[in-house]
Amino acid sequence: MPRLGCRKVYRCLYEQMRSINVGRDKLFTILKANGMLIKPYRSYHITTNSHHRFHKHKNLVENMEINGPEQVFVSDITYVGCRNRHMYLALITDAYSKKIMGFDLSSSLDTKGALRALKMANSNRMYRDNKTIHHSDRGIQYCSDLYQKWLRKFKFEVSMTESYDPYANAVAERVNGILKQEFLLEEYDLSLGEMNRVVTDAINTYNTKRPHYSCHYLTPEQMHLQTEVEIKTYKKSHRCWASPTTV
């Protein structure tokens, strides 16, 4: 986890830091003095084509209170790899635990990649008696007849964003950012097969080792195995965004 934030580093090293009387603020000072604080950056690539003939569903999760795993799965496709090799990572994440349930890396934006991620997510479900909502943007992959057919087969309820604002699918966007910025997935110049191994390792580390702030510093895997912890929510700062979102 080469770009893990200082607060999460402190949580991971809490016992070692306490034994040498180093608190969180002192750890910040030490990292700053050694030029080791992370410099944030953003990159944005458009991977959504919502101008198509397929049916677009209503948003079922806006203002919804999520209080357990596998109530809502959020889906998105993001660009990874360097400019010389275009690769696209389809992700399906549990909105409560932030655990990545399914993923697929491919060299195109074809529906088949998103569908492979969906099938993986369905096979990894632990609470099959739960009613699960599949939430996505209005991209052509998710609206396509083939993808909708498999959603019905797996008995998912279907929800989609109703605006062009990327933050309307905030959990998915946040997980995209973590994988690309903390695990440096945009800096590798690798073949598809090699990149797939890197992505698989990054997602396994994210799910099992990275503490998540909105999960009260539990890992996504730990969060997914219980239903008692209430997720933290963050109100959107823009005045036109009325409802809170979870990230």
N, C-alpha and C positions, 0 to 999 in steps of 0.2 A: 504494500500500500504506500507507494512513494510520495503521495501528496495528501496523506491523512492529516486532518486538522489538529491543531494543538490540543484542544479540549478532549478529543477522542484519543490522542496519544496518551494524555494524562490518565484517562480512564483505563486504558490498556496496561499502563505501567504503574498503576496506583500503589500497589504494595511496595514496589522498588523505590518509587519516589518518596513514599512516606518513611521508609527506612533510612533515607539520607536527608530527611527534613526539607524536601523540595515540594512546595505546593504548586498549584496551577499557575498562579501569577509569576512565581519565580521561574517556572519552566518556560513561560512566555519570554521572560527576560533573557534567559540563557539562549534560547533559540534565536532571538532577535540579535543578540550580541555576536552570534556565530553565523549570521546571515542565512538562517535556516527556516525562517517563516515563509509560508506559501504566498506567492503573489497570485491573486485570483485573475482569471481571464475568462472571456466568453467567446464562443464561436457558434454561429447559427447557420445551419444548412436546411433549406426547405425540402422536405421529403413527402409532403402531403399534397395530393391532387384531389380537391373536393369538387371540382367542376366535372361532373359526370352524370350519367343518366340513372344511376341506381338510387334506390330508396334510402333516405337518410332518417334515422330514428331520433326520437325525442331524448332529451337529457333526463335520465332517471335518478342521477346521483347528486345533482345540485341541491345543496342544503341538507343532504342526507347525513344522518349520524352513523358513523361506522364504528362498531364496538366489538368486532371479532373478526378472525381470519376467514377468508374465502366468502365474504359477503359481496365484495367488489373486486374484480380483476381489471386493471387498467392496461391498455395496450398502446404501443407506439413503435415507430420505425425510425432509427437514427443512423446518421452517416458516421462511419468509422474508417480508420486507415488514412494513409497519406494521400496527397492529391494525385499521385501517379496510379493508385489502385483504388478504384471506387468499390466500397463494400458497404452493405447495409445490414444493420443489426435489428431484428424484430424482437421485441421484448413484451412479456406479459408479467405484470407485477401485482402482488396482492396489496391492495390499498391500505389495509390495516397493519400488516406486519412489515411491509416493504420488501418482502421476500420475492425474488425473481423466480416465478413458477415455470416459465418456459422461455426459450430463446432460439433464434436461428440466425446464422450469418450467411449471407449470400452475396453474389456479385450483381444482383439486379433487384428492382423494386417489384418483382412479380409477386402475385398473391400467394404463390406456393411457399415462399419463405415465411410469411405471416401465418399461414396455415400450419406449417410444421411447428412453429412456436406454440400455437393454440393446442395442437395435439399433445405436445410435451406438458403444457400447463395442466391439461385435463388429466393426464396420467399421473401427475404429481399431487393431485388433490387429496387431502386427508379428511375433509369434512363433507362427504358426498351427500349427506342429507340436507345440507344448507342450500338455500336458494342463492345462486350466484349471478350477479350482474356483470356482464362483459361491457366495459366502457372504453370507448376509443374516440379518436377524431373522426372526421367524415371522409377519410382517405378512401380511394377507390378499392384498395385491397380489402378493407373491412366491410365495405358496402357491397362487394361483389356477390353474385349469386352463389358461387362456390363456398365462400367463407360463411355466408349466412346459412347455407345448408348445414355446415358442420356445427355452427352455433346451436341450431335447432336440434341436431342429433345429440349434442352434449347437454341439452336442456339449459342453456344459458339464457337469461333475459338480456336484451340488447339495449344499450344506451350509447348515445353519441353526443359530442359537444355540439352546441348550436351557434357558435361564433367562430371567428377566425383567430381569436386570441389564443396563442399557444399555452398560456397559463390556465386556460379552461381545463386542461388535462395536466394539472400541476404535478401530481405524484409521478406520472410517467416522465415528464420533462426533468424532474429532479433526479430521478434514477439515471436517466440518460446522462445528465451532467456529471454525476458521481463517477460513472464508469469511464467517461471520456477524459475528465479532468484529473481525477485522483489516480486512475489506473493508466493514464496516458495512451488511450487507445487510438488517438488521432496521430500519433507520432511513429507508428510502426510501418515500415515498408516491407511487408511480408506477402507471401502467397496466400491464397484463400485457406488452404489446409493449415499452414502455420499460424495464420491469424485466428483461425477457429480454435486452435489449442490455447492460444493466449487469452481469447475471450472466455473460454470455458473455465480456465484457471482463475481469471479475474472475477467471474460471477460466483464461483465456489468460495473464493475468499470474501467477497462482498456478503454473501449469504451467511457465512459461518463465523467470520472473524471481525468484521467491521461493526463497531458499535454505532447505533443510529440514534441521533438526538431525539427525533420525534417518538422513538420507542423507549425513551428514558434510558438510553445507552445500552439497551439490550441489542444483540445481533438480530437480524431478520429471522434467522432460524429459531432463536430462543423466543422471539415474540410470537412466532407462528404456532408454537406448541402450547400456548396458553390463551386465555380469554379475559383475564382479570385486569390487565394494564390498560388504562385509557390513553389513547394516542394524543400527542400534543397537536394543537391546531394553531395556525397562524393566520391572522386577518390580512387580507390583501391591502396594500397601502394605497392603491389608486382609488380615488373616490367613486369611480364608476363600477368598481368591483364590490358588490355589497356582501357577498357570502364568503365565509372563511374557507380555507382549503387546508389539506393535510399534506405535509411534505416530509 
